[in-house]
């Protein structure tokens, strides 16, 4: 399949020069529309405004599980979205511990720990609502080192640049884990997407954006030669109000 073609909107790069790079909002809308119009989107509908579920998500999870990064991991940090539900369930069934962030990191105990040894119903525990019921909510001191991160994406560039739904929490969760010493440059970051979420053009990716080391679709897996991972929290990007809303940020800033 061809990568999704997105119209060039002529944005500027970090130096202010006009480039052929694309605006993230334009990419999101184009990919959401494309998945919906081609019948490749899956529940929940519409795909817009979210990490879109897609036809073949379970097959992409199976292909991810065939990769060496998955085999080597005993602890996985995963996003809570529908297209990665099969990833979370497979991880538990293979005896891997799964961490999911508390929505918007709104609690000092900012992650939910899903320990396969402590759970009876993996299917229930891995849903968005079920994770808060069945998972153990833990703070930074109780989080194990993470061996693999699985992120949801709206789109992925040829270089592995990830475009999320625009709220920035996935990148912030990575930054928090990095500040806590629970991930480093050797920790692979993967995503599972539909082929039509792979865009042919480049997008301006900022220093705080977490690039993908492994991209998996139902048809293939590949490893982009992208940028280095962020080294931690970029405090200059966070307002005082934003920090005040996220207890773990307040703790890290004053530690």
C-alpha positions as CSV (number, residue, x, y, z in Angstrom):
1,X,0.0,0.0,0.0
2,X,1.1,3.6,-0.6
3,X,1.6,5.8,2.4
4,X,-1.1,8.4,2.8
5,X,-0.6,11.5,0.8
6,X,-1.2,14.7,2.7
7,X,-1.4,18.1,1.0
8,X,1.6,20.4,1.6
9,X,0.5,23.4,3.7
10,X,3.8,25.2,3.6
11,X,4.6,25.6,7.2
12,X,7.9,27.0,8.6
13,X,10.7,25.1,10.2
14,X,12.3,26.0,13.5
15,X,14.5,28.6,11.9
16,X,11.5,30.3,10.3
17,X,12.3,29.3,6.7
18,X,9.5,28.1,4.5
19,X,9.8,24.3,3.9
20,X,7.8,21.5,2.4
21,X,7.1,20.1,5.8
22,X,3.5,19.6,6.9
23,X,1.4,21.0,9.6
24,X,0.4,18.4,12.3
25,X,-3.2,19.4,12.4
26,X,-3.5,19.1,8.6
27,X,-2.0,15.6,8.9
28,X,-4.4,14.5,11.6
29,X,-7.5,15.6,9.8
30,X,-6.3,14.0,6.5
31,X,-5.5,10.7,8.2
32,X,-8.8,10.6,10.2
33,X,-10.8,11.4,7.1
34,X,-8.9,8.9,5.0
35,X,-9.5,6.0,7.5
36,X,-13.1,6.8,7.8
37,X,-13.8,7.3,4.1
38,X,-12.0,4.1,3.1
39,X,-13.8,2.0,5.8
40,X,-10.6,1.2,7.6
41,X,-11.6,2.8,10.9
42,X,-13.0,0.7,13.7
43,X,-15.0,1.4,16.9
44,X,-15.0,3.8,18.6
45,X,-16.4,6.2,16.0
46,X,-15.7,8.7,14.6
47,X,-11.9,8.2,14.4
48,X,-11.4,12.0,14.7
49,X,-10.0,13.5,17.8
50,X,-8.5,10.3,19.1
51,X,-5.9,7.7,18.4
52,X,-7.9,5.9,15.7
53,X,-8.7,2.3,15.9
54,X,-8.2,0.5,12.6
55,X,-8.8,-2.7,10.7
56,X,-6.1,-5.2,11.4
57,X,-5.1,-3.8,14.8
58,X,-4.9,-7.3,16.3
59,X,-2.8,-8.5,13.4
60,X,-0.4,-5.6,14.0
61,X,-0.2,-6.7,17.7
62,X,0.7,-10.2,16.5
63,X,3.4,-8.8,14.3
64,X,4.8,-6.7,17.1
65,X,4.9,-9.8,19.3
66,X,7.2,-11.4,16.7
67,X,9.8,-8.7,17.1
68,X,13.0,-9.0,19.2
69,X,12.1,-5.9,21.2
70,X,9.0,-7.5,22.4
71,X,10.6,-10.8,23.2
72,X,13.2,-9.1,25.3
73,X,10.7,-7.1,27.3
74,X,9.3,-8.1,30.7
75,X,7.8,-4.7,31.5
76,X,5.9,-2.6,29.0
77,X,4.5,0.9,29.2
78,X,1.4,1.1,26.9
79,X,-1.1,3.6,25.9
80,X,-4.8,3.0,26.8
81,X,-6.3,3.5,23.4
82,X,-8.5,1.0,21.5
83,X,-6.0,0.1,18.7
84,X,-3.5,-1.2,21.2
85,X,-6.0,-3.2,23.3
86,X,-4.7,-6.4,21.7
87,X,-1.1,-5.4,22.5
88,X,-2.0,-5.0,26.2
89,X,-3.9,-8.2,26.4
90,X,-1.1,-10.2,24.6
91,X,1.5,-8.7,27.0
92,X,-0.4,-9.9,30.1
93,X,-1.0,-13.4,28.6
94,X,2.7,-13.7,27.9
95,X,3.5,-12.8,31.6
96,X,4.6,-9.2,31.0
97,X,3.8,-6.4,33.4
98,X,2.0,-3.5,31.8
99,X,1.9,0.1,33.0
100,X,-0.7,2.6,31.8
101,X,-0.6,6.2,32.7
102,X,-3.4,7.6,34.8
103,X,-5.5,9.9,32.5
104,X,-3.7,13.3,32.2
105,X,-1.2,12.2,34.9
106,X,-3.7,13.8,37.3
107,X,-2.7,11.9,40.5
108,X,0.6,11.6,42.4
109,X,0.2,7.9,41.9
110,X,0.4,8.5,38.2
111,X,0.5,5.0,36.7
112,X,-1.6,1.9,36.8
113,X,0.3,-1.3,37.2
114,X,-1.2,-4.4,35.6
115,X,0.6,-7.5,37.0
116,X,-0.4,-10.7,35.2
117,X,0.2,-12.6,38.4
118,X,-2.3,-10.5,40.3
119,X,-5.1,-10.4,37.7
120,X,-7.8,-13.0,36.9
121,X,-9.5,-11.3,34.0
122,X,-7.0,-9.9,31.5
123,X,-9.7,-8.8,29.0
124,X,-11.4,-6.6,31.6
125,X,-8.2,-5.3,33.1
126,X,-6.9,-4.0,29.8
127,X,-9.8,-1.8,28.8
128,X,-9.7,1.9,29.7
129,X,-12.4,1.6,32.4
130,X,-11.2,-1.8,33.6
131,X,-7.6,-0.8,34.1
132,X,-8.6,1.7,36.8
133,X,-10.7,-1.0,38.5
134,X,-8.3,-4.0,38.2
135,X,-4.9,-2.2,38.1
136,X,-2.9,-1.1,41.0
137,X,-2.3,2.7,41.1
138,X,1.3,3.4,41.9
139,X,3.6,6.4,42.4
140,X,7.0,7.0,40.9
141,X,8.9,5.0,43.6
142,X,6.9,1.9,42.8
143,X,7.4,1.8,39.1
144,X,9.7,-0.8,37.6
145,X,12.2,-0.1,34.9
146,X,10.4,-0.2,31.5
147,X,11.8,-2.4,28.8
148,X,9.5,-1.3,25.9
149,X,7.1,1.5,25.3
150,X,4.2,1.1,23.0
151,X,2.5,4.3,21.8
152,X,-0.6,5.0,19.9
153,X,-0.3,7.3,16.8
154,X,-2.5,9.2,14.5
155,X,0.3,9.3,11.9
156,X,4.0,8.4,11.5
157,X,6.5,10.0,9.2
158,X,9.2,8.2,7.2
159,X,11.8,9.1,9.8
160,X,9.7,7.7,12.6
161,X,8.2,11.0,13.8
162,X,5.0,10.4,15.6
163,X,1.9,12.6,15.4
164,X,-0.5,12.0,18.3
165,X,-3.9,13.5,18.8
166,X,-2.4,16.8,19.9
167,X,-2.6,16.9,23.7
168,X,1.0,16.0,24.3
169,X,0.5,13.6,27.1
170,X,2.3,10.6,25.5
171,X,5.5,12.7,25.1
172,X,5.1,14.0,28.7
173,X,4.7,10.5,30.1
174,X,8.0,9.5,28.4
175,X,9.7,12.6,29.7
176,X,8.5,11.8,33.3
177,X,9.8,8.2,33.0
178,X,13.1,9.5,31.6
179,X,13.5,12.0,34.5
180,X,12.9,9.1,36.9
181,X,15.6,7.0,35.3
182,X,13.1,4.3,34.2
183,X,13.8,4.6,30.5
184,X,16.9,5.7,28.6
185,X,18.2,5.8,25.0
186,X,18.3,2.0,24.9
187,X,14.6,1.7,25.7
188,X,12.7,1.0,22.4
189,X,9.6,2.9,21.5
190,X,7.1,1.2,19.2
191,X,3.8,1.9,17.6
192,X,1.2,-0.1,15.8
193,X,-0.7,1.6,13.0
194,X,-2.6,1.0,9.8
195,X,-0.6,1.3,6.6
196,X,-2.6,4.4,5.7
197,X,-1.3,6.1,8.8
198,X,2.2,6.1,7.4
199,X,2.6,9.4,5.6
200,X,5.0,9.9,2.7
201,X,6.1,13.4,3.6
202,X,8.0,14.8,6.6
203,X,6.6,16.9,9.4
204,X,8.4,19.3,11.7
205,X,9.2,17.2,14.8
206,X,10.2,19.1,17.9
207,X,12.9,18.2,20.4
208,X,10.4,17.0,23.0
209,X,8.6,14.8,20.5
210,X,9.3,11.1,21.0
211,X,10.3,9.4,17.7
212,X,9.4,5.8,17.0
213,X,12.2,3.2,17.0
214,X,9.8,0.4,15.7
215,X,6.8,0.9,13.5
216,X,4.4,-2.1,13.0
217,X,1.5,-2.5,10.7
218,X,-0.6,-5.6,9.9
219,X,1.6,-6.1,6.9
220,X,5.2,-5.3,8.0
221,X,7.5,-4.0,10.7
222,X,10.4,-1.5,10.1
223,X,12.8,0.5,12.1
224,X,13.2,4.2,11.0
225,X,16.5,5.9,11.4
226,X,15.1,8.8,13.3
227,X,16.2,11.4,15.8
228,X,17.5,10.8,19.3
229,X,15.0,10.4,22.1
230,X,14.4,13.4,24.4
231,X,16.5,13.3,27.6
232,X,13.8,14.4,30.0
233,X,11.3,17.2,30.7
234,X,11.7,20.4,28.9
235,X,10.5,22.7,31.7
236,X,10.5,25.8,29.4
237,X,7.5,24.3,27.5
238,X,5.4,23.9,30.7
239,X,3.4,26.7,32.3
240,X,3.0,27.0,36.0
241,X,-0.7,26.1,35.6
242,X,0.2,22.9,33.7
243,X,2.7,21.9,36.3
244,X,0.2,22.6,39.1
245,X,-2.3,20.2,37.3
246,X,0.2,17.3,37.3
247,X,1.4,16.4,40.8
248,X,4.4,14.3,39.6
249,X,5.7,17.4,37.7
250,X,5.5,19.5,40.9
251,X,7.4,16.8,42.7
252,X,10.1,16.6,40.1
253,X,10.5,20.3,39.7
254,X,11.1,20.8,43.4
255,X,13.3,17.7,44.0
